[in-house]
Amino acid sequence: MPELPDVLVYIERLTPLILGQPVVQVHLASPFVLRTGEPPISDIQGRTITAIRRLGKRIALGVEGDLFVVIHLMIAGRLRWRPKGKTLRGKMLLAEFRFPDGTLYLTEAGSKRRASIHVVQGENSLAAFERGGLEVMSASLA
């Protein structure tokens, strides 16, 4: 399972890549990665990433409209960035978040598929994900 330093490195790396960028398209290569149905993940398309924060060992992406995408990598999940024009395919691919400058891929090695994505509405809904206190690191648009 990615530990705190790994999650913080993901946040540091993602911040200059996707903060302030609109989500052009979301594609789920594995429908089982999405663990919530309401609001639908399609609601984040066309909206801007306004914050990136840590919730325990999860990464939360704040999206315009008080939406949050909460990603839990579990043991074998990874986030991979590819610039526009470069793709990533294969059995490990779970989800793609396309941005104007590139694509953020969620992958997972192995066959257990424990990584997860939740889409939730409002700050209050994030409380269910918080363990071990408030986020240590976050970035947001002013």
Beta strands, then each sheet from edge to edge (+ up, - down):
strand 1: 25-28
strand 2: 49-55
strand 3: 58-63
strand 4: 67-72
strand 5: 77-83
strand 6: 93-99
strand 7: 102-108
strand 8: 116-121
strand 9: 138-140
sheet 1: 1+ 6- 7+ 5-
sheet 2: 8+ 4- 3+ 2- 9+
end
